[in-house]
């Protein structure tokens, strides 16, 4: 008995020492970073008869320190034998070259080889790997024998590379055969504390119309947007789109309901589902000829029934379901849709928009349609077949998705509307009453900003005025002592449209010593174009963007303005005359114009993107602005706005071309975006009073 007790005590003591080294490690929380819906891929690779190395590049959404890879033989008729699988950082999505130092061999239950039964999926063992968000990952597979039926994804919009022999860790694969499909890889998981969005869709989600290797699917643009906001950087995006897919019948790949469990419910870390399916069901009904009205009615009823099934099944697993409206497709040369098909689409979209059916709605129909011909895609967003969006259309779709839907799993953000406040023409703008000084004016403005808890107000300076009036440096001193930053408005308020490019660049550079002196080690590389002029020719615009990019600048765009400076001069006149009645008129018209500008900008934003972007407000340091700013800020707060920094506002996808000047030229105003899409501007009312006539 004594020996038995001693033996048990020794065993227990060993467990107490040994087990915590395993149990003390937090188990990985796996979240999907990339996925591709699996289907039977027709045809074989030309080199498939012998020993084959297949290298495939995928673009992930979120990152992590550990990853695992999903491989699939879902449509195979026989077991799939993989000799080995490696992962490495890809040099480029268009090349098989890898960073050799990053190459890692995966294991499956501790072995390098794996045999996957017919119809089955396999998940690799976890491996330590520094996976960066929005990076390209190369997955290299060595296959001893190509199966008779290959599982994969046909519409990869990416290039894979195949060559004979063992090239698992090769730095490059010169002479490799190029294939625009993915084979056998179905998912990449990252160790993350976030969550995943699954997007279930057809070719519009799969990215038909996107440029191969450019990652221009709307889900790619969404993944990039999610990375711009701290509250959504841990949210992965899993594209489960299949070209030609339908809700009700099999086509290219199983119908959406048949693949729902594998492609949605079994994905790692899923918390949200976006459903964008149905256009192929509507189009196929009459592709070969007209059908009776009863069949249209039955089709709509069955589509809505599938949506209800998806919502019910997802809710069982705690997944929020977001319905996306079906895009216009009149004019499609593939479906030749008519009035009856359009009526079906409208009926489905009405149901999607009706509260209580989905947990939330993304109105892609509203974003992509031509408002003059709402049954058709906007020409600027049309890939050319009147069915699929162009890359610009995919970008607009992603830009319309409210990130508040995914804000780290919270029900909503603190406020859905936001404004960054900026001031131009420091240290002065316009006349001031004789009994005031510019430092008194700026003191009032700074006090109003402080009292409203505005976190930042960028002031854009013109150095020439300081050269002429050195005493006004007190304005900049007060601004910096209040903790607010300064940016570049050029030395002389130079209009790029009225001067040569080299003169404009020199004017920017001349302002930099002042900025460097006042900002010291803080970033001052924001430029506000005077007169909001970005060049009267494409060459000039491209030239100034290249110059700014080379000097690490970002553009401070303007998306909210009511020409506040126009009230300052009449205010000074009315003050001088003691005309309080006229000043009351000015006050009323000032706030009315501000309120009208909110409605106008919000209307443009919703027409363009189906949502409100974070706005960047343009203001000036003026005597009347100083009097009215407390009431103006309360007006914004009453409208549900919160005040944010310029950087926070311009993290939004709308401003991407302003913050990354290496991108192709674009526009930094909502009006410019409307013009690019050939959309008419709504009427914008003038001030209710003739400001120039007051107190003359």
Steps between C-alpha positions, in 0.01 A plus 500: 500500500783738584676434171175546314440837667856610424457396139179699463657803667794495259266479202289788625811706574630440144166612357498815713841592362461387139143578405501879559762549226228392257188626671663835580508592129184666376345287226502669159188688399478435131345759271476466126727738308441365147267246342384373163183304444578157358360352181589242238767662284472382142811390310845398617834679514716412201782376725274289717624155399819510704635632832361854520567812709212748506556848648194717562490858628211626712435848644401477867288746698616489865836397643627291790803328651373149431312365201347181372397401148182323386539258207213329325412193298130582522425413135759228459388148404811340655734588791731797442864441591714806575871433557555833677357849545706814562413864575715808438473873448439572133706765323213598272153368411613478137815297567588160652798657681501470879699632796704185561574583864127492574440154348335257743396137459152412627409179676178303529475310830877535517571364150613695194286292265125465513236287329160665483202268446265564210244768591695612807695803624814514715650769724874524554665514840565857621836650403676810631495747213499880499203571274445869430154636429427557129812307400560237230558143618644228278368147564714239323373143461687196370266248338622151411206433268229727368150375593238413242268767644663816633352711779570871497372840396470596134466878529818573691574837333855400596782310334622161624825339388571131426825321418632144511725385782557605860497881513334535841761742640627639171552876498337518157347273236630624164317350206207385712161448337254774594143411594220736603339259748561400859523128581443319831547802734177622659600720792768673706439552873693741723534494877297811586265642760274638227220356289425422138249620242391237249368637171279250319453592138528442127732643234449857628658393828743265325629809319413457131632818341789542744853507358691177555753538779377845609263390781216722380201296620263702714595280793867596450409867517293429812792320667719803436236731649472287810874538559469879512295508821639374835163351595488275190864406432448152643203425272581250224319485165428161341387509138270203433386611157467264204444626148159393370384385842129491582284477809261234373676278246851366445701663226869574518539355846226385739208731569549745784280317747674168431843650570382711794630277779855461364543845350336692784435318826829308512723802432735596783396786728196601297280766657346668196350380172431719197267343241518634144333232286198472274578677175576172320175346621306800367687506170495126428123480537445657156838458331358253251161667464214671680304320772154565649458757776428222749852366453647843575294517816606149602866580438492807725323302771765225488788751507358663811454158656871425455590832661281407797673162527843664499403749769352229722801269467751779555317630806518152653878544498496858630582653159361839397362496144521805276297506181640675193262624232533357149668725244329624180554291185273632226699499176691184590593315182507170688156510659313748277279595796171676446234674703389180673856422616539855625173465693635180658820679602307789649276260695803321644671827588189631675500192719871539574451864600200425723602519867483173690609270217878545518693634798628786281495603134767623257331669206731418209214564258480861614878543475558349155190601304476779248262742669365613163446136397472312832453160336853527359848518645660843511721514187809589705443184706416267209767247402345503153254212510235698696507223761831520684652808662835640393784533753370853564158353568644241737684776685178700536318193630760449772500870583125483566528235771465661846797386709282551807338166413823326599650729767670231707169325552331796667142582416599831348761770516458789739388720212453419135569857384837667536673826404865603497531878539764695309578872463660662197705816450665524841602732654218723369199525278310812416433818697437522872310764702717793609458413867636145458836343423577183309627333815163572666319347204708183506463479880121487461529228237735292712272534803200378297697202372614414851151531649358268232781247565624513141804266504683674218461794263758524225608853409646553152743788479624745236848617591492813284262677739735436791779649293286812455347508851744333744281589800235254377733218599315531833208325328718200418644502849152485655401226256797283591465568873143370473648174366368535145716416197597704194514401134617644168275738301793620282702812570294746298161327467601416145238361261638200312267568207654845455869413513761259375552177690857584598388834649232328706749242629741776598219679686430183701867458586532864606237441768676197650756675726216678683312175547809318617574774752148505646428125487850376584490119522126472424369413155408806293489327160139580416429730205183697442477618138420874483174555312477118504674498161687182414616599155326596178657215299550128572875546462508775762290297741721194454807717545390661825390163640842351420667800667283473812549124522877550475484740795275275714193724477135409536219716364251654742183457299183708544162329509302748709500877455255789500739785406502628859747778410225687310335611828810663652514816291128595533524425872781755541296759308189435709703516824642836394147632440358343816231329294396215732198411286727435203738300719203285603428439132862397452483258792185334373623468141842369615347209693248434222781476246694265728197277544431502126861398431459197728193386307672563167820309582307217665280474189803481269669242719191280515446525125860398439552237770170430672641640826653810652875522481688676782498864393790748496369850578668811360487810724691829532638718781254788482331737741151372431619138505632568850159625612305218337725199557346392836154491341633334185665219697178445698315480167729218387471319833121526489516336158671194648856589396810426702823690442799298378855564383587564137692173486204308644261650245732439208551138597171447318521337157365817334823683582740222396621692194573800724703311758685275254614731223675215319155386391352628174361856516149542631286767664494635853145636493160335492404721208801369310400142573151574367649647183725198449192280506303736276237555769310830512552717805189582704407865535686683774326807632675835534499693831154630579633860509728701273804516725684757290207741526470499881608814688624685192 
